C-alpha cells in the first residue's frame, strides 16, 4: 500500500533534479505525514505539513491544491487563497486550479469573482461534476434558468452522473417552489443510485414536509437514518414530526432511542421532559431536564426546571424552604414577599401579584411589596390596576421621585392622561433635576402632547447628560422627526444604533432611502467622527503578531499613539524591559534592528513601517474629518464611505470596520472598547505585499475630545 501511495505521489509531484533528490524525499515525507494527520482530523498540523512540503517543492501544483483545500476546510480563508493562487500560477490550464480559487472567492464572499473562476474551470473541463454543481449552487438563486440549462447539458453529456444531476435539478425545483416537480426528480435520483441516495432522500423529506405529507417525510428520513444512525438531529426531527402527526407513542420511542444512545442529548431531554409534564409527572420531567447538556448554558431551561421542581415539590432550596415556611406561617408577610419575588423570577407573575396583594392587605405600609406589585402590574400592561398602587406609594412618600416618574412615564408612553402625566414627571424633575431619565420622560410626554419644540429641549439635555443611552437617543430622534429635522433625527437614531438600538438603525435606514448619496455620506462622516473620531491618546499593552515573508512574528509590546500622529512601539523583554523601539512622527519613521529569522532587515523595516503608518492613520480620525465630500456606496453585501484620499467600510452597529487611506493598506478594526458613546478598537489588522500583521490591545486606555451633541 505504501509503495502505491509513493508511486501516486511521484506521479503528481514535480520531478526534482538529481541535485534536489534530498529535498524531494523530504517533501514526500511531509506530504505523507500531512495525509495521515488529515485522516486523524488534526487539520491544523496537516496544513503545516503541506506547507513544509511546499517549501521544499514550491513548483508542485498538486501540493498547493492540497494545502488550499485543507485551508478551506479549517476556514483559514487567507491561507486558502494564497495556495489556490499558487496552484493557478503553476497550472493555469488545469481546471482544478480555477475551481480551487473559485471556492476561495466564494468562501470570502466575492461572488462575482467566484463565478468567473468556476466558469473558467468549466471551460477547461466541461465534464467536472464538482465544477458544474458548484457553479449551479452559486448562480442558482439569482438565475435558476441558467443553472437549469447547465445541469441539463451536463446530464446529457454525462449520463453516468444522472443521479446527482437530478438531485441538483430537484434542489432548483424546490427553490422555485415547484415541489411536485422536485418530488419526481428526487425519486428518479434515488432509483438511479439508492446506495448514495442520502442527500436526495433528505431533500425529498423536506419537500414532503412543505407539502404537509408528514408520514412520507418520516419514511424518507428513516431511510437516511438506516445508513447514518449517528445523525441525532435528524432523529429528533423525526420524533417531532411523529408527535405533530399525533403518534405520541412512536415519538416517545424515538426520543427514548436518542437518549439511550446520548443520555445528555438536549432535544431528547427537552421533549421527554415536556412529555412527562403532559402526564403530570413533574419529578420525572425535572429528572430529564437535569440530564440535558444544554442546561448549563440556557437560562430558559433553568426557569423551566425551576417550574418542574416547584410543581414536583423540589424547587430550588430557597424556594422550597419558603414554600414550606409559607404553608406553616401563611400570615407572615415577609415570607409571602420573597416567595412572590421567586414566582416573578420563575415567570409566574400572576402568582406573584396574588401573593403581593395579600402582603399589602395585611401590611399596607410595606413600601417594597407595594412597589413590586405596582411594577409587575405595569409590566403586564395592567395599568388601571397599577395606577392606584403607584398613587399610594406617592401618598406614603411624597418625595419619591422615582414613583412620580414611573407612573408618569407609564401613562405617557401609552398616551393616557397626558396632562396629569406631565405634572407627575415635572414633580420628579423638581425633586431630582439632574436625572437624565426624568428629563427624558418629560421630553417624551411633551412629544406625546404634540409640543415637540419644548420636548426637544428636554431630550437634548437628557442626552447631553447621558450620551450613551440608546432609548434617550431614540426619543430624541422621534421628536426631531416631528419637527421636520430629518438630519437631526437621523443623527440621533444612528447614534442609538451604534449603542445597540437596532430599531433606531432601521428608522435611520428608512429615512435616508430617498436622500442623495453625498448627503447621506456627509451624515455618516459626521456620525463616525462623533463615535470613532476625536481620539487624543491611545495606549496599552499589546501583542504584535502575524507573518513577514512567511515567517511568524509574535511580540508583547507597549503601544502608544498621540494626536495628530505620533506613534511609538516598545517590545517588552524580561521584567518588562524595553527590547526594541520603533517610532513614527513628523520626522519620519525610525526603529531599532529587529531580527526575524530568514527575513531581510529591509523587509522587516518595511513591514513595521507599513503597519504602524496604517494604524496611525486609522487612529487619527482623518478619514472622518471635515473636508472633501463623502459619498455612501454599496457593493456585494457591504456599505462604504468614499471620499478623496479615504475609503471606510461600514460594519455592524453603525461603526467602521475598515479604514483605508489612498495608496495604503486597509486597516481592519474590530472588538471595540466603549468610552461613553465613543469607540476605540482593540484589534487592528493590516496586510501588505509580503506581510500580514495585527496589533491586539485587550485593555486599551483611550482619551477623546469632548463629544459634540448628536
N, C-alpha and C positions, 0 to 999 in steps of 0.2 A: 504493500500500500504506500509506504513512504517513497519507494522508487517511482511509483506512478505519479505521486504529487510533485516530486522533484522534476520529473520529466515535463509535466504541465508547466511548472514554474519556469524551466529553462526555455520552453517554447514561448512563454508570454513576456518574460523579462528581456530587456535589451541585452544582446550578447556582448560581454565585456572583452576588451582586447586582452591578449595574453598577459600584458604587464598589469592589468587590472583584475587578474584572477582572484586575488585575495579579497579585494573589495566585493567582487561578485559573490563569492562564497559567504562573506559576512552579510551581504544584503539578503541572500537566501535564508540565512538563519533568522534574521529579524523578521522576514516575511512569514516564515513558518511559525515563529513564536507569536506573531500577531494573529494568525488564523486560529491558533489554539486558544489564545486569550479571548478572542471574539466568540468562539463556541462556548466558552465558560461564562460569557456575559460580562467579562472585565473589559468594557469598551474603551474606557479612557486609556488603560495600559496598552490595549491593542492598537489604538490610534498612534500612540507614541512609538510603538514598534514599527508601524508602517512608515512613519516619518523618518525613523532612523534608517530604514531600508532605502528610502528615497534620497537621503543624504549621500548614501553610498552609490546609488544608481539613479541619479536625477533625470535620466532620459527615458525612464520607463513609464509609458502612458498607463500600463496596467496597474502599477503601484500607485500612481497618482489617482487613478479612478477608485481603487480600493479605499484609499485614505479619504477621498471626497465622500464616498458612500457612507463610511463609518462616521465621519464627522456630521453628516446629516442625521444619522441615527441618534447621535448624542446631542443633537440640536446645537452644535457649535457651528453656526452659520458662516462665520468669517473664515474659519479653517476649511470648511467645506468649499467655500468659494475659491480660496487660494489653490486648493488641489484640483478642483474642477477646471479652473482656468489653466493650470499647468497641463492637465491632460489635453485640453483643447489645443494648447500651443504645440504639444508633442505629436498629437494625432488629429489634425483639424478635419480630416476627411473620414474619420471614424464616427459613425452616428452615435455611438455610446458617449463620445466626448460632448457633443451638443446636448444629449439627453441629460448628462450629469449636471452641466451648467444650467440647463433649464430647470431642473429640480431645485438647484440652489436659489435661482432667481425667485422661484415660486415660494420657497420657504421664507425668503426675506421680503415677501410682499411685492416684488417687482413683476407684476402680472404681464405687462406688455413685453418685457424682456424675456420672461419665461416662455411666452407664446412664440416669440421669434426663434428661440433656441430649439424648442420642440418641433417647430415647423422645419427647421434645418435638419434636425435628426431624422424626421420623417422623409425628407427629400433624399437624404443619404441612404436610408434603409426603410423603404415603404412596408417591409414585412415585419417590422419590430412591434410586437404586441405591447411592450412596455411604453413605447413612444406613442402609439395610437391611443391607448387607453389613458395615458397621462394627458395628452392633448385634448381628448374628449372631455375629461373631467375639468380641465382648465377652461375650455370655451363653452361647455355645455349650458351653463347658467345664462350666459348673455346671448348665445347664438346656437340654440338647440338644433336648428335646421342644418347648420354647417356640421355640427357634431354628429348628427344622424347620417349625413352623407359620407363623412369619413369612415364611420363604422360599417355602413353598407358596402362601401368599396373594399374595405379590409376583409369583410366577411366573404365577399365574392372571390377575392384573390387568395384567401387563406381559409379554406373550408375546415381545416383541422382545428381552427380556433373558433369555431361557430358557437360553442357553449359559452365561452367567456364573452364573445361579442354580443350574443343575445342578452347576457346579463347586463352589459353596459347599455344596450338599447332599452332594456327594461327599466334601468335607472332613469333614462331620459323620459320614458313614458310616465313614470311615477312623478318625476319633477314637474311635468306639464299636466299633472292630474288626469292623465289618460290611464286610469287604473285597470280597466278591463284589458286594454292592450298590453299593459305591463304583465298582467297575470299570464296571458298567452305566451309571451316571450320567455318569462321566467320558468314556466312549466316546461317549455321546449328545451331551455338550457339545462334543466335538471335531467330531463330524459337523455340528453346527449352525453352528459358526464355526471352521473349520480355520485361517483366516488369523490368528486371535488365540488359538490353542489352546496356546500355550507353557505357561502355568501349569497347565492341565489335564493336559497330557502329562507335565509334571514330576511332578505328584502321582501320576498313573497309574503312572509308572515306580517311584515309591517304594512304591506299593501292590503292584506286581508283585514288588518285592524282598522285601516281607514274605511274600508268597505263594510265595517261592522260585522264581519264574519269571524267572530271570536274563536269558534271551535276550529275553523280552518287555520287560523293563525297559530293556535296552540299546537296543532298537528305538525306544522312546519317547524316550529321552534323545537319540538321534541325530537324531530329528525336531526336537527343540528346538535342537540344535546347528547344524542346517542353516540355521535362521533367526538364531541367535545364536552365531556361531563364536568369539566372544571369551570365552565362558564356560569358562575353563580349569579351574576346579574341577570342573565337570560332565564335561569331557573326562577329567579324572583319575579321576572315579568310574567312567566307562565303562571305562577301562583296568583298574581294579581288578576290576570285575565280569567282564571278559573273562578276566583271569588266574584269578579264582576258578572260572570255568567251564571252565578247562583250555585256553583258547585263547591260549596264550602268544605265538604269532606275531602275532595280532591285537592283544593288549595291548601288545606291544613296538612295533608300528607306531603305536598310539595315543599312547603316551608319547613316541616319537620325533617325532611330529607336534607335540605340545605343545612339546617342547624346540626344535624348529626355529623355532617362532614366538616362544617365550620361552626363550632359552638358559639363563636362571638360574632357571627355574621349579622351586620346591622339591620339589613332588610328583613331577614328571617325573625330576629328577636323582636323587631318592632311589630311585624304582622301578628306573630303568635301572642304578643302581649295584648294587642288590640282584640284578638280573638278571645283571649281569656277574659278581657274586660267585658266583651259582649255577653259572656256566660256568667258574669258577675263574680269571677274568681280573681279578685284583685291581688291576692297574695301571689298567685301563680303569675299574674301579669307583671307584678313587680320583679319576681324572680327572673322572668325572661328579659326584662329591660335591664336588669343589673348585668346580665351577660353581654350586652351589646358593646361592641368595640367602639361605637360612636358616642357612648355615654359620656366619656371623659371630656369630650370637646363640644357637646351640644347642650346649650342651656335649656332649650325647649324640652329635651328628653329628661333633664333633671326635674323640670317642673312637672312633666308627665309622671315621672317616678314618684315625685312627692305626692301627686294626686292619688296614685295607686296605693302608696304606703298609707296615706291618710284614710282612704276608703277601706284598706285592709287592717287598719288599726296599727300600722307600723311606719308612720311618717317619721321625718327627721326627729331625732331625740328631743330636741327642744319643743317641737310642735306636739309630739306625743305627750311630753310632760305637761304642757299647757292644757292639752285636751283632757287629760286625766284630772288636772287641777280644776279645770272649768267644771267638770262633772261633779267634783267634790264640793267646790265652793262657787256655785253658779252666780252669786251676787257680788263676787269680788271683781270690781270694775277694772283693776289693772290686769288681771289675768285675761279678761274678755278683750281688753285693748290690744295686748300683744298677740293674742290669738287672731284678732281681726287683721292685724298687720301681716300675720302669716298667711291668712287666706288671701289677702290682697297680693302678696308676693307670689302665691300659687296660682294667680289668675282667677280667683273666685271672689270678685268684688261684691256680688250680692250678699254673700255670707259675711263679708267684711262690713258692709253697710248695716246689716241686721244687728250684728254684734255692737257696732259703734252707736247705733240708735239706743240700744239697751244701756250702754255706758252713760251717754249724755242724759238719759232719762233718770238714771239713778244718781248721777253726779253732774248736774248741769254746769257747774263751774269748771269742768275738766276741759281746758282750752286745747290741749293737744288732741284729745279724742274728737272734739268738735271740728278742729282744723282738718284732721284726716277724713272725717265724714264729709265735710264740705268739698274738699278737693277730689275725693273719689267720685262723688256725685257729679261734679263738674266735668271730670274726665269721661264719665259715662254719658255726657250730654243731657243730664237731668238737671238743667239749670234752674228750673222752677223749684226743685227741691233743695238745690244747693244754696240758692239766694238767701233764704231765711237763716240758714246756718252761718253764712258769712256776715249777715247783719247782726246776728247775736255775738259773733266774735268781735265785731267793731264796737258794739254796745258795751261789751265787757272790757275792751281795751281800746279806748278812743284814740290812742296814739300808735296803733298797729298799722303802719304804713303799708305793709305787705298785704294785709287783708283788704284795705281800701283798693289797692292796685289790682289784686287778683279778681275781685268782684267786678270792678270797673272794666277791666280788660275782657273778662268773660262775657259781659254784656255787649261791649263794643264790637268784639270780634264776630258776634252773631247778629249785629245790627239791632240790638234790643235796648230800649230806654237810653238812647244815646245822650240826652241832656243830663240825666242822672249819672250815667257812666262817666261823663266828663267831670262832674262835680266830685265823684269818688276819686278819680285819678288825680285831679288837681289837689285834693286833700293829701294824697300820698306824696305828691311832688312837694307840697308845702312842708311836710314832715321830713322828707329826705330829698332836698333839691339837687343833690349831686348824683342821684341814682339814674344811670342811663336807661335802665329798664323802665323806670317810671316815666321818664321823658319820652321814651318810645311809645309807651301806652297812650300818653297824652297826644302825641302826634297821630297815632293811629285812630283814636276816637275823633279827633278833628277831621281827619281824612274821611272817615265814615260819614261825618256830618256834611261833607262837601266843602269844608273850609281848608282846602289843600294849601293855600298860601300861608295860613297860620301853622298848619301841620308840618310843612317842610322845615320851618324854623326849629321846631322841637326835635324833629327827626335828625336834622343836621347836627344839633347839639348832642343828641344821644350818640350818633356815630363818631363825632369828634372825641367823645369821652371813651367810647369802646369801639375802636375802628375795626375790630376783627370778629364782630358778631354778625353772622350771615342773616339772621332774622331781622335785625335792625336795618341792615342794608337793603333787604328785600322790601321792607316797608317804605324806606326812603325812595326806592325805585318806583314803587306803585304811586307814591304821592307826586313825584316829579313827572311821571307819565300823565297823571291827571292834570298837571299844569302845562301840558304840551311840551315839556322839556325832555324830548326823547333822548337827546345825547346824554343828559344828566341821569335819566333813568337807566340807560344802557350802562353807564359807568358804575352806578350803584349795583345793578344786577350782576355785572361781570365780576365785580369785586366779591359779591356774595358767592358767586360761582366758584371763585378761587378759594373760598373758605369752606367749600363743601356743599353749597346750595345748588343742587342740580336743577331744581325747578327754576331758580333765578337764571341759571345759564340758558335754559330753554326759552325763557322770556326774552333774554338779550338776543339770542339767535333769531327768534321770530321778528324782533324789532328791526334787525339790521338787514333783513332779506331784500328790501327794496332800495337800500342805500347804495350809493356809488362805492366802488371798491376802495377808492382813495379816502373817502370819508370814514369808512369802516377801518381802513388801515391806520389812519391817524388816531382813531379812538383806541384801537388795540395798542398802538405805540404808547399812548399816554397810560393806558392800563398797565402794560408791562413795566413801564418806568415807575409806576407807583408801587408795584408789587415786587419786582426784581431789580429795579434800579436804585440809585441813591446810596450805594454802598460806600462807606468811608474806609472801613478796615475789615479785613478777614484774616483770621489766624487760627491755627490749630495743629495738633499732632496728626500727621497724615501718613499715608503709605503711597509711595510711587511704585507702580507695578506695571508690568506689560512685557513687551519684547522690542529689542532693537536688532534689526537684521537677523531675525530668527532666534536671538539669544535672550533668555529670560532675564528680567530685571525686577528686583523687589527690595525696597529700602524704606525704613522708617525715617520720617523727616519732620521738621518744623517748617510749616509753610506760612508765609506772611505776605499779605497784599495790602497796599495802601493806595488810596486815590491820589493822583489820577491813574497811575500805572506802575508803581514801584513794587517789584516782586522779589522776594528772597526765599531761598530754599536751602535748608541746612540738614544734610543727612546726619543721623544720630548714630554715634558709636557706643562703646561700653559706658555705662553710667551716664548716659545722655550727653556724652561729649560730642563736639562737632567733628565729623569725619570728612565732610565735604561741603562746599558752599557754591551756590550759584546766585547771580543777581541780575535783574533786568530793570533798567530805569531809563531816564532820558539820555544817559550817556552811552547806552547800548547794553550788550549782554556780556557777562564775564562769568567764568566758572573755573573751579579747580579741576585738575585732571581726575576723571572718574573711570577707572579701568573696568571694562566689560569684556570678559574672556571671549576672544575670537572676533571682536569688533574694533574697527579702526577708530582712533580717538576723534577724528573729524566727524565721523558718523554719530558718535555718542554726543558730541557737542551740538551737532545739527538737530538731533532728536530732542535734546534737553531744551535748546533754544525754541524749537517748534512748539513743544507742549507748554512751556511757560508763557510764551508770547500769546498763544491762542487762549489760554486760561485767563491771562491778564486782560485780554480784550473782552472776554465774556464778563468778567467781574466789573469792568469799567462802566458798564451800562451804556456805552456809546451806541450800541445797537438800538437803544430805546430813546436816545437823547433827542431834543428838538433839532430840527434842521430839514433835511431833504424829505420829500413826500414819501409816505409809506403806503403800500398797496397790499391788500389781502388777496392771496391767490390760493387756488385749490388744485390738488393733484390726486393721485391714487391713494385715497384714504388719508390724506394729510391736508393741513392748512398751514400756509406760510405767510409771513410778513416780509415783504421785499421792499428795499429802499436803496438808495445809492450807497454802495460800499458794504451793504449788510443783507443778510438773509436770516430770518428767525423762523424755525419750525415750531408750531404750537402743539402742545401736548394736552394731557388731561387737566381738568380743573383750571382751565384758563391760564396756564403757565407755559413759558417757553421750554421746549425740551432740547433744542439745539440752537446754537448761535454761531454764525459763520461770517467772518469778515472777507471781503473780496480778496481772492488770491491766497487765502489762508485756509487751513483745515477747519472743519466744523468741530465745535466743542459740544458733545452730548452732556447735558446736565440732568441730574436726577437726584432722588432721595432728599427732598428739600427740608431744611430746618426752618421752623417758624419763629419770627420775631415780630409779634403783633400781626399786622396784615402783610408784613414783608416776608420774603422767602430767600433763603441762601442755600445753594446746592451743597450737598455733602460729597457728591461724586462728579468728577469731570473726566470725560473720556475723549481722547484725541487720537487720530490716526493720520500718519504721514506716509511718505513714499515707501519707506522701509521700516517703519516703526509704528507700534501701537502702544500708547501709554495712558495710564489713568492715575489721577490723584484722588485718593479717597480720604476724606476727613470725617470721622464718625461724630465728633463733637466740636464743630467749629464755633468760634466766637465771632459774631458779625455785628458791626456797628453801622447804622444807617443814618442818612439825613432825616430830619423830621418829615413825616409823610404829609402830602398835600391832601386836602379834603377831596373825597370822591365826587 
